[in-house]
Amino acid sequence: MYGWIWRKLPFGTPGKLVGSLLIASAMVALLWYVVFPWAEPLLPFDDVQVTQDSGDPAGDVVPGGGDAPPPGDEHDLPYDTEQNNTPPASPDE
């Protein structure tokens, strides 16, 4: 098939290269703007369901749903950040 297309394109090798690029670009545009948007609702890639079974018949556990925060700051850094506030030394010092 590709050989037949190559033989049918006009204007010698430069014309065949340009024609091949135009055909490839047209196919990419057709797929990108027509085929993929049409097929997207049919594909299961966006069908994401994340649940956590709590064993409670009333429903699932909702993260952060009214529980008290843990004691202490969970974002404590194990190092001193004050030493990073000094400007860098100039090369002539």
C-alpha positions in Angstrom: 0.0 0.0 0.0 2.8 2.5 0.9 4.7 1.6 -2.3 1.5 2.3 -4.3 1.1 5.7 -2.6 4.7 6.5 -3.2 4.5 5.7 -6.9 1.3 7.7 -7.4 2.6 10.9 -5.7 3.8 13.5 -8.3 6.8 15.8 -8.7 9.7 13.4 -8.2 11.4 12.8 -4.8 10.9 16.3 -3.3 7.2 16.2 -4.2 6.8 12.7 -2.9 8.4 13.7 0.5 6.2 16.8 0.8 3.1 14.8 -0.3 3.9 12.0 2.2 4.2 14.6 5.0 0.9 16.2 4.0 -0.8 12.8 4.0 0.6 11.8 7.4 -0.3 15.2 8.8 -3.9 14.9 7.5 -4.2 11.4 9.0 -3.0 12.7 12.4 -5.4 15.6 12.3 -8.3 13.3 11.3 -7.5 11.0 14.2 -6.9 13.8 16.7 -10.0 15.9 15.9 -12.5 13.4 14.6 -11.8 9.7 15.6 -10.5 10.2 19.1 -13.2 12.6 20.3 -15.8 10.2 18.9 -14.3 7.2 20.6 -13.5 8.8 23.9 -16.9 8.2 25.5 -16.7 4.5 24.5 -13.4 4.0 26.2 -13.1 3.1 30.0 -10.1 5.4 30.8 -12.2 8.0 32.7 -14.3 5.4 34.6 -12.5 5.7 37.9 -14.2 4.7 41.2 -12.2 4.9 44.4 -14.0 3.7 47.5 -13.1 2.4 50.9 -15.4 -0.2 52.5 -15.7 0.5 56.2 -18.0 -2.4 57.1 -20.5 0.2 58.2 -23.9 -0.4 56.6 -24.5 3.4 56.7 -21.9 4.1 54.0 -18.3 4.4 53.0 -15.7 6.3 55.0 -15.1 9.8 53.7 -11.5 10.9 54.2 -11.3 13.9 56.4 -14.9 13.6 57.2 -15.1 15.3 60.6 -12.4 13.5 62.4 -10.2 15.5 64.7 -6.7 16.2 63.3 -3.8 14.2 64.8 -2.0 15.8 67.7 1.2 17.7 66.8 2.3 19.1 63.5 2.6 16.3 60.9 4.8 18.6 58.8 7.7 19.0 61.2 11.0 19.1 59.4 13.9 17.1 61.0 16.4 19.9 60.3 16.9 23.6 60.9 15.6 25.8 58.1 17.0 29.1 59.5 20.5 28.3 58.2 19.1 28.5 54.6 18.0 32.1 55.1 21.5 33.6 54.8 22.5 35.0 51.4 25.2 33.1 49.6 28.7 34.4 50.0 30.1 36.4 47.1 33.1 34.9 45.3 35.5 37.6 46.4 35.1 36.9 50.2 
